[in-house]
Amino acid sequence: MTKTIRQNNNLILAIALSSSGFGFAVLEGERTLVDWGVKSVTGDKNAWILKQIEKMIAHYQPGVLVLHDAAAKGSRRGPRIRKLTKEIVAMAASWKLKVTLLSREHVMQAFFIDGKGTKYTIAKVLAGRFPEELGPRLPRKRRAWEGEDSRMSIFDAVALAFAKRLWRKDR
Amino acid sequence: MASSHLPNYLRTNRMRLGLSQDEVAYLLGTESGTRVSRYEQFARDPGLRTALAYEAIFQRPIRELFAGIYDEVEREVASRAKRLVLNTDHMRPGERTARKREVLTKIAGTKVKKPQHP
């Protein structure tokens, strides 16, 4: 069934899927980070995540939904995330919501002239740009043997939203 | 025309300050965070005293905290002001009417054609 929302073209909802849930960011224009956070789940992750994202779409009525392109060349996302990405795209279509899939390369190119950088460097840039919102959430740089801090998915989501905004402006 | 703003930015500002819903509820003088959650979910609009308390907590003007609602109210007022400007066409011309027309035109936010008095 097709559901309709009054889309706000000024709003971008970005979702960064992770092994334990997802990080999200709602960006208004270029300067206002309206909402951000991380949601974790155990059990039937995909069904729960899909429901949560649908709730966010209904609440914020964004003009576009941005996700990582799990099927992009060189992507190392697992089958669960690939399947979930497809399910989210289908769900967004039922809301007549535009979806943009951005590869890791797209995101890197949006932040670095040579396209070379790390997730942590991007996180630091974003924490500098939004010191009140993201500053306290920036984890310390992880060491090679440590797992990724779950808060990094917030920065991944904000980076996606920003990359989408810059992508639209440049091209 | 729909507003490009969200009805309110209460959640954004609360999170920016790192406060919980219960803490904001306490500052507002309400019993629990449930009401705060309803405001943040756009399910309910706060009253004037609560809106002013929000301004005091977040140190931002009400029109910024409730930008979407403000846009809506401003449009409604502008539309009524336009009608009142047209009413001045039937008033006795003079300094007072001209002043009134000027004020209402400013509120209406658009140029309203000057009346053609004989």
Interface residues (C-beta under 8 A of the other chain):
Chain A: R6 N8 N9 N10 L11 E28 T32 L33 V34 D35 W36 G37 H59 Y60 E132 E133 P136
Chain B: A2 S4 H5 L6 Y9 R11 T12 M15 R16 L17 G18 Q41 F42
